[in-house]
Amino acid sequence: MAISPDLLEILRCPVCVREADDAGLLTLTKDVWLVCQTCERKYPIRDDIPVMLIEEGDRWRNTPVDELPETPPEPVV
């Protein structure tokens, strides 16, 4: 199940939204990743739930979009 367009419209990167109301727009990629258009952080969607933790976004920030796994791995504990 993909993320609903309504939810995608209101979700914002938790880092960038602090800077400006229009910052932190997210794009759905591979049906399981949300990519911030402002800072390039990438947030996984696990079990149809967006994981909007800054630590998760930081973990994938330097990974190119085309190299993101098709299934996000479980978080490192």
N, CA, C and O atoms as a Maestro MAE file, in Angstrom:
{
 s_m_m2io_version
 :::
 2.0.0
}

f_m_ct {
 s_m_title
 :::
 protein
 m_atom[308] {
  # First column is atom index #
  i_m_mmod_type
  r_m_x_coord
  r_m_y_coord
  r_m_z_coord
  i_m_residue_number
  s_m_chain_name
  s_m_pdb_residue_name
  s_m_pdb_atom_name
  i_m_atomic_number
  :::
  1 25 0.848 -1.184 0.000 1 A "MET " " N  " 7
  2 3 0.000 0.000 0.000 1 A "MET " " CA " 6
  3 2 0.892 1.246 0.000 1 A "MET " " C  " 6
  4 15 1.773 1.387 0.848 1 A "MET " " O  " 8
  5 25 0.664 2.112 -0.922 2 A "ALA " " N  " 7
  6 3 1.439 3.354 -0.999 2 A "ALA " " CA " 6
  7 2 0.876 4.381 -0.020 2 A "ALA " " C  " 6
  8 15 -0.262 4.271 0.438 2 A "ALA " " O  " 8
  9 25 1.678 5.354 0.281 3 A "ILE " " N  " 7
  10 3 1.255 6.421 1.176 3 A "ILE " " CA " 6
  11 2 0.187 7.267 0.475 3 A "ILE " " C  " 6
  12 15 0.284 7.518 -0.726 3 A "ILE " " O  " 8
  13 25 -0.805 7.696 1.206 4 A "SER " " N  " 7
  14 3 -1.898 8.452 0.583 4 A "SER " " CA " 6
  15 2 -1.412 9.834 0.143 4 A "SER " " C  " 6
  16 15 -0.573 10.440 0.810 4 A "SER " " O  " 8
  17 25 -1.931 10.323 -0.965 5 A "PRO " " N  " 7
  18 3 -1.558 11.659 -1.437 5 A "PRO " " CA " 6
  19 2 -1.887 12.750 -0.414 5 A "PRO " " C  " 6
  20 15 -1.168 13.744 -0.315 5 A "PRO " " O  " 8
  21 25 -2.962 12.566 0.341 6 A "ASP " " N  " 7
  22 3 -3.331 13.549 1.365 6 A "ASP " " CA " 6
  23 2 -2.275 13.627 2.464 6 A "ASP " " C  " 6
  24 15 -1.922 14.714 2.922 6 A "ASP " " O  " 8
  25 25 -1.774 12.468 2.881 7 A "LEU " " N  " 7
  26 3 -0.739 12.449 3.910 7 A "LEU " " CA " 6
  27 2 0.565 13.031 3.372 7 A "LEU " " C  " 6
  28 15 1.240 13.795 4.061 7 A "LEU " " O  " 8
  29 25 0.913 12.670 2.154 8 A "LEU " " N  " 7
  30 3 2.127 13.182 1.537 8 A "LEU " " CA " 6
  31 2 2.090 14.710 1.427 8 A "LEU " " C  " 6
  32 15 3.120 15.373 1.549 8 A "LEU " " O  " 8
  33 25 0.924 15.247 1.201 9 A "GLU " " N  " 7
  34 3 0.768 16.698 1.071 9 A "GLU " " CA " 6
  35 2 1.062 17.440 2.376 9 A "GLU " " C  " 6
  36 15 1.544 18.572 2.341 9 A "GLU " " O  " 8
  37 25 0.781 16.824 3.522 10 A "ILE " " N  " 7
  38 3 0.979 17.528 4.801 10 A "ILE " " CA " 6
  39 2 2.287 17.178 5.503 10 A "ILE " " C  " 6
  40 15 2.761 17.946 6.342 10 A "ILE " " O  " 8
  41 25 2.881 16.022 5.169 11 A "LEU " " N  " 7
  42 3 4.148 15.642 5.812 11 A "LEU " " CA " 6
  43 2 5.274 16.561 5.364 11 A "LEU " " C  " 6
  44 15 5.335 16.966 4.203 11 A "LEU " " O  " 8
  45 25 6.159 16.884 6.289 12 A "ARG " " N  " 7
  46 3 7.338 17.700 5.998 12 A "ARG " " CA " 6
  47 2 8.528 17.115 6.738 12 A "ARG " " C  " 6
  48 15 8.371 16.446 7.760 12 A "ARG " " O  " 8
  49 25 9.708 17.370 6.218 13 A "CYS " " N  " 7
  50 3 10.936 16.962 6.884 13 A "CYS " " CA " 6
  51 2 10.986 17.641 8.252 13 A "CYS " " C  " 6
  52 15 10.841 18.862 8.327 13 A "CYS " " O  " 8
  53 25 11.186 16.891 9.332 14 A "PRO " " N  " 7
  54 3 11.186 17.493 10.664 14 A "PRO " " CA " 6
  55 2 12.346 18.457 10.905 14 A "PRO " " C  " 6
  56 15 12.283 19.262 11.834 14 A "PRO " " O  " 8
  57 25 13.393 18.398 10.100 15 A "VAL " " N  " 7
  58 3 14.512 19.332 10.231 15 A "VAL " " CA " 6
  59 2 14.182 20.638 9.509 15 A "VAL " " C  " 6
  60 15 14.305 21.721 10.081 15 A "VAL " " O  " 8
  61 25 13.773 20.527 8.279 16 A "CYS " " N  " 7
  62 3 13.603 21.713 7.424 16 A "CYS " " CA " 6
  63 2 12.338 22.511 7.726 16 A "CYS " " C  " 6
  64 15 12.309 23.720 7.498 16 A "CYS " " O  " 8
  65 25 11.317 21.873 8.223 17 A "VAL " " N  " 7
  66 3 10.064 22.584 8.491 17 A "VAL " " CA " 6
  67 2 10.267 23.654 9.564 17 A "VAL " " C  " 6
  68 15 9.487 24.603 9.648 17 A "VAL " " O  " 8
  69 25 11.290 23.510 10.369 18 A "ARG " " N  " 7
  70 3 11.598 24.501 11.404 18 A "ARG " " CA " 6
  71 2 12.122 25.795 10.796 18 A "ARG " " C  " 6
  72 15 12.017 26.861 11.403 18 A "ARG " " O  " 8
  73 25 12.695 25.697 9.579 19 A "GLU " " N  " 7
  74 3 13.302 26.856 8.931 19 A "GLU " " CA " 6
  75 2 12.279 27.752 8.254 19 A "GLU " " C  " 6
  76 15 12.389 28.977 8.310 19 A "GLU " " O  " 8
  77 25 11.283 27.146 7.615 20 A "ALA " " N  " 7
  78 3 10.242 27.913 6.920 20 A "ALA " " CA " 6
  79 2 9.059 26.995 6.660 20 A "ALA " " C  " 6
  80 15 9.228 25.784 6.518 20 A "ALA " " O  " 8
  81 25 7.873 27.561 6.599 21 A "ASP " " N  " 7
  82 3 6.674 26.750 6.406 21 A "ASP " " CA " 6
  83 2 6.665 25.998 5.082 21 A "ASP " " C  " 6
  84 15 6.100 24.908 4.989 21 A "ASP " " O  " 8
  85 25 7.285 26.573 4.061 22 A "ASP " " N  " 7
  86 3 7.273 25.911 2.751 22 A "ASP " " CA " 6
  87 2 8.502 25.033 2.520 22 A "ASP " " C  " 6
  88 15 8.656 24.474 1.435 22 A "ASP " " O  " 8
  89 25 9.363 24.903 3.500 23 A "ALA " " N  " 7
  90 3 10.554 24.058 3.380 23 A "ALA " " CA " 6
  91 2 10.213 22.621 3.777 23 A "ALA " " C  " 6
  92 15 9.228 22.373 4.472 23 A "ALA " " O  " 8
  93 25 11.031 21.698 3.330 24 A "GLY " " N  " 7
  94 3 10.887 20.314 3.752 24 A "GLY " " CA " 6
  95 2 9.872 19.501 2.993 24 A "GLY " " C  " 6
  96 15 9.406 18.478 3.493 24 A "GLY " " O  " 8
  97 25 9.510 19.931 1.785 25 A "LEU " " N  " 7
  98 3 8.583 19.141 0.980 25 A "LEU " " CA " 6
  99 2 9.193 17.780 0.698 25 A "LEU " " C  " 6
  100 15 10.396 17.668 0.461 25 A "LEU " " O  " 8
  101 25 8.363 16.749 0.724 26 A "LEU " " N  " 7
  102 3 8.834 15.387 0.541 26 A "LEU " " CA " 6
  103 2 8.316 14.799 -0.767 26 A "LEU " " C  " 6
  104 15 7.202 15.095 -1.201 26 A "LEU " " O  " 8
  105 25 9.141 13.967 -1.381 27 A "THR " " N  " 7
  106 3 8.772 13.258 -2.595 27 A "THR " " CA " 6
  107 2 8.809 11.767 -2.299 27 A "THR " " C  " 6
  108 15 9.758 11.274 -1.690 27 A "THR " " O  " 8
  109 25 7.780 11.052 -2.729 28 A "LEU " " N  " 7
  110 3 7.743 9.608 -2.566 28 A "LEU " " CA " 6
  111 2 8.610 8.961 -3.636 28 A "LEU " " C  " 6
  112 15 8.466 9.249 -4.824 28 A "LEU " " O  " 8
  113 25 9.517 8.079 -3.202 29 A "THR " " N  " 7
  114 3 10.433 7.395 -4.109 29 A "THR " " CA " 6
  115 2 10.392 5.902 -3.825 29 A "THR " " C  " 6
  116 15 10.413 5.483 -2.667 29 A "THR " " O  " 8
  117 25 10.333 5.109 -4.871 30 A "LYS " " N  " 7
  118 3 10.326 3.640 -4.755 30 A "LYS " " CA " 6
  119 2 9.190 3.136 -3.881 30 A "LYS " " C  " 6
  120 15 9.252 2.004 -3.401 30 A "LYS " " O  " 8
  121 25 8.175 3.921 -3.662 31 A "ASP " " N  " 7
  122 3 7.007 3.592 -2.831 31 A "ASP " " CA " 6
  123 2 7.335 3.331 -1.367 31 A "ASP " " C  " 6
  124 15 6.429 3.026 -0.591 31 A "ASP " " O  " 8
  125 25 8.606 3.440 -0.959 32 A "VAL " " N  " 7
  126 3 8.963 3.170 0.440 32 A "VAL " " CA " 6
  127 2 9.952 4.182 1.013 32 A "VAL " " C  " 6
  128 15 10.522 3.953 2.079 32 A "VAL " " O  " 8
  129 25 10.160 5.293 0.317 33 A "TRP " " N  " 7
  130 3 11.074 6.328 0.797 33 A "TRP " " CA " 6
  131 2 10.455 7.697 0.598 33 A "TRP " " C  " 6
  132 15 9.817 7.953 -0.423 33 A "TRP " " O  " 8
  133 25 10.641 8.578 1.567 34 A "LEU " " N  " 7
  134 3 10.269 9.980 1.451 34 A "LEU " " CA " 6
  135 2 11.570 10.776 1.412 34 A "LEU " " C  " 6
  136 15 12.385 10.687 2.330 34 A "LEU " " O  " 8
  137 25 11.759 11.543 0.362 35 A "VAL " " N  " 7
  138 3 13.002 12.292 0.167 35 A "VAL " " CA " 6
  139 2 12.705 13.781 0.309 35 A "VAL " " C  " 6
  140 15 11.837 14.317 -0.381 35 A "VAL " " O  " 8
  141 25 13.429 14.444 1.206 36 A "CYS " " N  " 7
  142 3 13.263 15.877 1.410 36 A "CYS " " CA " 6
  143 2 13.876 16.634 0.245 36 A "CYS " " C  " 6
  144 15 15.028 16.400 -0.120 36 A "CYS " " O  " 8
  145 25 13.108 17.536 -0.334 37 A "GLN " " N  " 7
  146 3 13.583 18.319 -1.469 37 A "GLN " " CA " 6
  147 2 14.504 19.456 -1.037 37 A "GLN " " C  " 6
  148 15 15.178 20.056 -1.875 37 A "GLN " " O  " 8
  149 25 14.542 19.755 0.249 38 A "THR " " N  " 7
  150 3 15.379 20.833 0.759 38 A "THR " " CA " 6
  151 2 16.760 20.337 1.178 38 A "THR " " C  " 6
  152 15 17.770 20.930 0.798 38 A "THR " " O  " 8
  153 25 16.817 19.255 1.957 39 A "CYS " " N  " 7
  154 3 18.086 18.830 2.554 39 A "CYS " " CA " 6
  155 2 18.576 17.453 2.105 39 A "CYS " " C  " 6
  156 15 19.675 17.038 2.474 39 A "CYS " " O  " 8
  157 25 17.772 16.746 1.312 40 A "GLU " " N  " 7
  158 3 18.153 15.420 0.803 40 A "GLU " " CA " 6
  159 2 18.112 14.306 1.853 40 A "GLU " " C  " 6
  160 15 18.608 13.210 1.595 40 A "GLU " " O  " 8
  161 25 17.530 14.563 3.036 41 A "ARG " " N  " 7
  162 3 17.363 13.458 3.986 41 A "ARG " " CA " 6
  163 2 16.320 12.510 3.407 41 A "ARG " " C  " 6
  164 15 15.402 12.926 2.701 41 A "ARG " " O  " 8
  165 25 16.482 11.224 3.723 42 A "LYS " " N  " 7
  166 3 15.578 10.210 3.217 42 A "LYS " " CA " 6
  167 2 14.981 9.450 4.393 42 A "LYS " " C  " 6
  168 15 15.697 8.940 5.255 42 A "LYS " " O  " 8
  169 25 13.656 9.386 4.408 43 A "TYR " " N  " 7
  170 3 12.927 8.740 5.496 43 A "TYR " " CA " 6
  171 2 12.244 7.483 4.966 43 A "TYR " " C  " 6
  172 15 11.508 7.547 3.981 43 A "TYR " " O  " 8
  173 25 12.483 6.334 5.615 44 A "PRO " " N  " 7
  174 3 11.862 5.098 5.145 44 A "PRO " " CA " 6
  175 2 10.394 5.009 5.559 44 A "PRO " " C  " 6
  176 15 9.952 5.647 6.514 44 A "PRO " " O  " 8
  177 25 9.669 4.207 4.817 45 A "ILE " " N  " 7
  178 3 8.297 3.862 5.178 45 A "ILE " " CA " 6
  179 2 8.322 2.377 5.498 45 A "ILE " " C  " 6
  180 15 8.596 1.549 4.629 45 A "ILE " " O  " 8
  181 25 8.036 2.047 6.746 46 A "ARG " " N  " 7
  182 3 8.042 0.655 7.186 46 A "ARG " " CA " 6
  183 2 6.638 0.273 7.631 46 A "ARG " " C  " 6
  184 15 6.015 0.986 8.417 46 A "ARG " " O  " 8
  185 25 6.150 -0.836 7.134 47 A "ASP " " N  " 7
  186 3 4.802 -1.306 7.469 47 A "ASP " " CA " 6
  187 2 3.764 -0.208 7.231 47 A "ASP " " C  " 6
  188 15 2.852 -0.017 8.035 47 A "ASP " " O  " 8
  189 25 3.917 0.510 6.118 48 A "ASP " " N  " 7
  190 3 3.013 1.592 5.705 48 A "ASP " " CA " 6
  191 2 3.036 2.805 6.636 48 A "ASP " " C  " 6
  192 15 2.127 3.634 6.593 48 A "ASP " " O  " 8
  193 25 4.065 2.913 7.476 49 A "ILE " " N  " 7
  194 3 4.181 4.037 8.404 49 A "ILE " " CA " 6
  195 2 5.464 4.806 8.103 49 A "ILE " " C  " 6
  196 15 6.553 4.236 8.178 49 A "ILE " " O  " 8
  197 25 5.351 6.103 7.760 50 A "PRO " " N  " 7
  198 3 6.557 6.903 7.538 50 A "PRO " " CA " 6
  199 2 7.337 7.073 8.842 50 A "PRO " " C  " 6
  200 15 6.776 7.475 9.862 50 A "PRO " " O  " 8
  201 25 8.623 6.765 8.800 51 A "VAL " " N  " 7
  202 3 9.480 6.903 9.975 51 A "VAL " " CA " 6
  203 2 10.169 8.261 9.864 51 A "VAL " " C  " 6
  204 15 11.204 8.395 9.211 51 A "VAL " " O  " 8
  205 25 9.577 9.262 10.511 52 A "MET " " N  " 7
  206 3 10.018 10.645 10.360 52 A "MET " " CA " 6
  207 2 10.982 11.063 11.471 52 A "MET " " C  " 6
  208 15 10.931 12.201 11.937 52 A "MET " " O  " 8
  209 25 11.842 10.167 11.889 53 A "LEU " " N  " 7
  210 3 12.842 10.479 12.899 53 A "LEU " " CA " 6
  211 2 14.055 11.107 12.230 53 A "LEU " " C  " 6
  212 15 14.518 10.618 11.200 53 A "LEU " " O  " 8
  213 25 14.566 12.170 12.796 54 A "ILE " " N  " 7
  214 3 15.719 12.859 12.224 54 A "ILE " " CA " 6
  215 2 16.901 11.902 12.068 54 A "ILE " " C  " 6
  216 15 17.633 11.972 11.081 54 A "ILE " " O  " 8
  217 25 17.084 11.016 13.036 55 A "GLU " " N  " 7
  218 3 18.195 10.058 12.975 55 A "GLU " " CA " 6
  219 2 18.079 9.163 11.742 55 A "GLU " " C  " 6
  220 15 19.088 8.839 11.115 55 A "GLU " " O  " 8
  221 25 16.866 8.766 11.393 56 A "GLU " " N  " 7
  222 3 16.663 7.941 10.197 56 A "GLU " " CA " 6
  223 2 16.987 8.745 8.944 56 A "GLU " " C  " 6
  224 15 17.642 8.236 8.033 56 A "GLU " " O  " 8
  225 25 16.541 9.977 8.890 57 A "GLY " " N  " 7
  226 3 16.839 10.827 7.744 57 A "GLY " " CA " 6
  227 2 18.330 11.055 7.583 57 A "GLY " " C  " 6
  228 15 18.855 11.037 6.469 57 A "GLY " " O  " 8
  229 25 19.012 11.272 8.709 58 A "ASP " " N  " 7
  230 3 20.466 11.467 8.678 58 A "ASP " " CA " 6
  231 2 21.185 10.219 8.178 58 A "ASP " " C  " 6
  232 15 22.164 10.308 7.436 58 A "ASP " " O  " 8
  233 25 20.696 9.069 8.588 59 A "ARG " " N  " 7
  234 3 21.334 7.797 8.236 59 A "ARG " " CA " 6
  235 2 21.422 7.610 6.713 59 A "ARG " " C  " 6
  236 15 22.393 7.041 6.214 59 A "ARG " " O  " 8
  237 25 20.423 8.082 5.987 60 A "TRP " " N  " 7
  238 3 20.344 7.869 4.545 60 A "TRP " " CA " 6
  239 2 20.658 9.120 3.730 60 A "TRP " " C  " 6
  240 15 20.571 9.088 2.503 60 A "TRP " " O  " 8
  241 25 21.012 10.189 4.370 61 A "ARG " " N  " 7
  242 3 21.189 11.477 3.696 61 A "ARG " " CA " 6
  243 2 22.189 11.424 2.542 61 A "ARG " " C  " 6
  244 15 21.942 12.016 1.491 61 A "ARG " " O  " 8
  245 25 23.298 10.736 2.716 62 A "ASN " " N  " 7
  246 3 24.339 10.707 1.690 62 A "ASN " " CA " 6
  247 2 24.198 9.555 0.695 62 A "ASN " " C  " 6
  248 15 25.054 9.369 -0.170 62 A "ASN " " O  " 8
  249 25 23.124 8.789 0.819 63 A "THR " " N  " 7
  250 3 22.876 7.694 -0.121 63 A "THR " " CA " 6
  251 2 22.106 8.250 -1.315 63 A "THR " " C  " 6
  252 15 21.034 8.830 -1.138 63 A "THR " " O  " 8
  253 25 22.632 8.083 -2.523 64 A "PRO " " N  " 7
  254 3 21.892 8.540 -3.704 64 A "PRO " " CA " 6
  255 2 20.546 7.814 -3.813 64 A "PRO " " C  " 6
  256 15 20.435 6.645 -3.442 64 A "PRO " " O  " 8
  257 25 19.544 8.500 -4.313 65 A "VAL " " N  " 7
  258 3 18.198 7.935 -4.415 65 A "VAL " " CA " 6
  259 2 18.204 6.617 -5.173 65 A "VAL " " C  " 6
  260 15 17.521 5.676 -4.769 65 A "VAL " " O  " 8
  261 25 18.950 6.530 -6.249 66 A "ASP " " N  " 7
  262 3 18.957 5.290 -7.036 66 A "ASP " " CA " 6
  263 2 19.660 4.132 -6.328 66 A "ASP " " C  " 6
  264 15 19.590 2.994 -6.791 66 A "ASP " " O  " 8
  265 25 20.339 4.411 -5.208 67 A "GLU " " N  " 7
  266 3 21.002 3.352 -4.437 67 A "GLU " " CA " 6
  267 2 20.235 2.973 -3.168 67 A "GLU " " C  " 6
  268 15 20.684 2.111 -2.412 67 A "GLU " " O  " 8
  269 25 19.096 3.600 -2.928 68 A "LEU " " N  " 7
  270 3 18.285 3.248 -1.759 68 A "LEU " " CA " 6
  271 2 17.733 1.834 -1.941 68 A "LEU " " C  " 6
  272 15 17.328 1.474 -3.046 68 A "LEU " " O  " 8
  273 25 17.709 1.029 -0.881 69 A "PRO " " N  " 7
  274 3 17.173 -0.312 -0.998 69 A "PRO " " CA " 6
  275 2 15.677 -0.291 -1.331 69 A "PRO " " C  " 6
  276 15 14.949 0.621 -0.940 69 A "PRO " " O  " 8
  277 25 15.244 -1.318 -2.062 70 A "GLU " " N  " 7
  278 3 13.821 -1.439 -2.429 70 A "GLU " " CA " 6
  279 2 12.952 -1.654 -1.186 70 A "GLU " " C  " 6
  280 15 11.788 -1.253 -1.154 70 A "GLU " " O  " 8
  281 25 13.527 -2.283 -0.178 71 A "THR " " N  " 7
  282 3 12.850 -2.483 1.112 71 A "THR " " CA " 6
  283 2 13.740 -1.890 2.186 71 A "THR " " C  " 6
  284 15 14.862 -2.357 2.380 71 A "THR " " O  " 8
  285 25 13.267 -0.872 2.887 72 A "PRO " " N  " 7
  286 3 14.114 -0.279 3.934 72 A "PRO " " CA " 6
  287 2 14.477 -1.293 5.017 72 A "PRO " " C  " 6
  288 15 13.605 -2.003 5.518 72 A "PRO " " O  " 8
  289 25 15.748 -1.364 5.376 73 A "PRO " " N  " 7
  290 3 16.144 -2.280 6.447 73 A "PRO " " CA " 6
  291 2 15.620 -1.784 7.797 73 A "PRO " " C  " 6
  292 15 15.237 -0.625 7.959 73 A "PRO " " O  " 8
  293 25 15.621 -2.682 8.726 74 A "GLU " " N  " 7
  294 3 15.207 -2.321 10.079 74 A "GLU " " CA " 6
  295 2 16.194 -1.316 10.667 74 A "GLU " " C  " 6
  296 15 17.360 -1.292 10.274 74 A "GLU " " O  " 8
  297 25 15.738 -0.491 11.603 75 A "PRO " " N  " 7
  298 3 16.630 0.511 12.189 75 A "PRO " " CA " 6
  299 2 17.772 -0.138 12.979 75 A "PRO " " C  " 6
  300 15 17.642 -1.238 13.517 75 A "PRO " " O  " 8
  301 25 18.885 0.582 13.027 76 A "VAL " " N  " 7
  302 3 20.014 0.148 13.836 76 A "VAL " " CA " 6
  303 2 19.706 0.561 15.272 76 A "VAL " " C  " 6
  304 15 19.361 1.712 15.540 76 A "VAL " " O  " 8
  305 25 19.836 -0.389 16.183 77 A "VAL " " N  " 7
  306 3 19.491 -0.098 17.589 77 A "VAL " " CA " 6
  307 2 20.732 0.132 18.401 77 A "VAL " " C  " 6
  308 15 20.645 0.388 19.602 77 A "VAL " " O  " 8
  :::
 }
 m_bond[307] {
  # First column is bond index #
  i_m_from
  i_m_to
  i_m_order
  :::
  1 1 2 1
  2 2 3 1
  3 3 4 2
  4 3 5 1
  5 5 6 1
  6 6 7 1
  7 7 8 2
  8 7 9 1
  9 9 10 1
  10 10 11 1
  11 11 12 2
  12 11 13 1
  13 13 14 1
  14 14 15 1
  15 15 16 2
  16 15 17 1
  17 17 18 1
  18 18 19 1
  19 19 20 2
  20 19 21 1
  21 21 22 1
  22 22 23 1
  23 23 24 2
  24 23 25 1
  25 25 26 1
  26 26 27 1
  27 27 28 2
  28 27 29 1
  29 29 30 1
  30 30 31 1
  31 31 32 2
  32 31 33 1
  33 33 34 1
  34 34 35 1
  35 35 36 2
  36 35 37 1
  37 37 38 1
  38 38 39 1
  39 39 40 2
  40 39 41 1
  41 41 42 1
  42 42 43 1
  43 43 44 2
  44 43 45 1
  45 45 46 1
  46 46 47 1
  47 47 48 2
  48 47 49 1
  49 49 50 1
  50 50 51 1
  51 51 52 2
  52 51 53 1
  53 53 54 1
  54 54 55 1
  55 55 56 2
  56 55 57 1
  57 57 58 1
  58 58 59 1
  59 59 60 2
  60 59 61 1
  61 61 62 1
  62 62 63 1
  63 63 64 2
  64 63 65 1
  65 65 66 1
  66 66 67 1
  67 67 68 2
  68 67 69 1
  69 69 70 1
  70 70 71 1
  71 71 72 2
  72 71 73 1
  73 73 74 1
  74 74 75 1
  75 75 76 2
  76 75 77 1
  77 77 78 1
  78 78 79 1
  79 79 80 2
  80 79 81 1
  81 81 82 1
  82 82 83 1
  83 83 84 2
  84 83 85 1
  85 85 86 1
  86 86 87 1
  87 87 88 2
  88 87 89 1
  89 89 90 1
  90 90 91 1
  91 91 92 2
  92 91 93 1
  93 93 94 1
  94 94 95 1
  95 95 96 2
  96 95 97 1
  97 97 98 1
  98 98 99 1
  99 99 100 2
  100 99 101 1
  101 101 102 1
  102 102 103 1
  103 103 104 2
  104 103 105 1
  105 105 106 1
  106 106 107 1
  107 107 108 2
  108 107 109 1
  109 109 110 1
  110 110 111 1
  111 111 112 2
  112 111 113 1
  113 113 114 1
  114 114 115 1
  115 115 116 2
  116 115 117 1
  117 117 118 1
  118 118 119 1
  119 119 120 2
  120 119 121 1
  121 121 122 1
  122 122 123 1
  123 123 124 2
  124 123 125 1
  125 125 126 1
  126 126 127 1
  127 127 128 2
  128 127 129 1
  129 129 130 1
  130 130 131 1
  131 131 132 2
  132 131 133 1
  133 133 134 1
  134 134 135 1
  135 135 136 2
  136 135 137 1
  137 137 138 1
  138 138 139 1
  139 139 140 2
  140 139 141 1
  141 141 142 1
  142 142 143 1
  143 143 144 2
  144 143 145 1
  145 145 146 1
  146 146 147 1
  147 147 148 2
  148 147 149 1
  149 149 150 1
  150 150 151 1
  151 151 152 2
  152 151 153 1
  153 153 154 1
  154 154 155 1
  155 155 156 2
  156 155 157 1
  157 157 158 1
  158 158 159 1
  159 159 160 2
  160 159 161 1
  161 161 162 1
  162 162 163 1
  163 163 164 2
  164 163 165 1
  165 165 166 1
  166 166 167 1
  167 167 168 2
  168 167 169 1
  169 169 170 1
  170 170 171 1
  171 171 172 2
  172 171 173 1
  173 173 174 1
  174 174 175 1
  175 175 176 2
  176 175 177 1
  177 177 178 1
  178 178 179 1
  179 179 180 2
  180 179 181 1
  181 181 182 1
  182 182 183 1
  183 183 184 2
  184 183 185 1
  185 185 186 1
  186 186 187 1
  187 187 188 2
  188 187 189 1
  189 189 190 1
  190 190 191 1
  191 191 192 2
  192 191 193 1
  193 193 194 1
  194 194 195 1
  195 195 196 2
  196 195 197 1
  197 197 198 1
  198 198 199 1
  199 199 200 2
  200 199 201 1
  201 201 202 1
  202 202 203 1
  203 203 204 2
  204 203 205 1
  205 205 206 1
  206 206 207 1
  207 207 208 2
  208 207 209 1
  209 209 210 1
  210 210 211 1
  211 211 212 2
  212 211 213 1
  213 213 214 1
  214 214 215 1
  215 215 216 2
  216 215 217 1
  217 217 218 1
  218 218 219 1
  219 219 220 2
  220 219 221 1
  221 221 222 1
  222 222 223 1
  223 223 224 2
  224 223 225 1
  225 225 226 1
  226 226 227 1
  227 227 228 2
  228 227 229 1
  229 229 230 1
  230 230 231 1
  231 231 232 2
  232 231 233 1
  233 233 234 1
  234 234 235 1
  235 235 236 2
  236 235 237 1
  237 237 238 1
  238 238 239 1
  239 239 240 2
  240 239 241 1
  241 241 242 1
  242 242 243 1
  243 243 244 2
  244 243 245 1
  245 245 246 1
  246 246 247 1
  247 247 248 2
  248 247 249 1
  249 249 250 1
  250 250 251 1
  251 251 252 2
  252 251 253 1
  253 253 254 1
  254 254 255 1
  255 255 256 2
  256 255 257 1
  257 257 258 1
  258 258 259 1
  259 259 260 2
  260 259 261 1
  261 261 262 1
  262 262 263 1
  263 263 264 2
  264 263 265 1
  265 265 266 1
  266 266 267 1
  267 267 268 2
  268 267 269 1
  269 269 270 1
  270 270 271 1
  271 271 272 2
  272 271 273 1
  273 273 274 1
  274 274 275 1
  275 275 276 2
  276 275 277 1
  277 277 278 1
  278 278 279 1
  279 279 280 2
  280 279 281 1
  281 281 282 1
  282 282 283 1
  283 283 284 2
  284 283 285 1
  285 285 286 1
  286 286 287 1
  287 287 288 2
  288 287 289 1
  289 289 290 1
  290 290 291 1
  291 291 292 2
  292 291 293 1
  293 293 294 1
  294 294 295 1
  295 295 296 2
  296 295 297 1
  297 297 298 1
  298 298 299 1
  299 299 300 2
  300 299 301 1
  301 301 302 1
  302 302 303 1
  303 303 304 2
  304 303 305 1
  305 305 306 1
  306 306 307 1
  307 307 308 2
  :::
 }
}
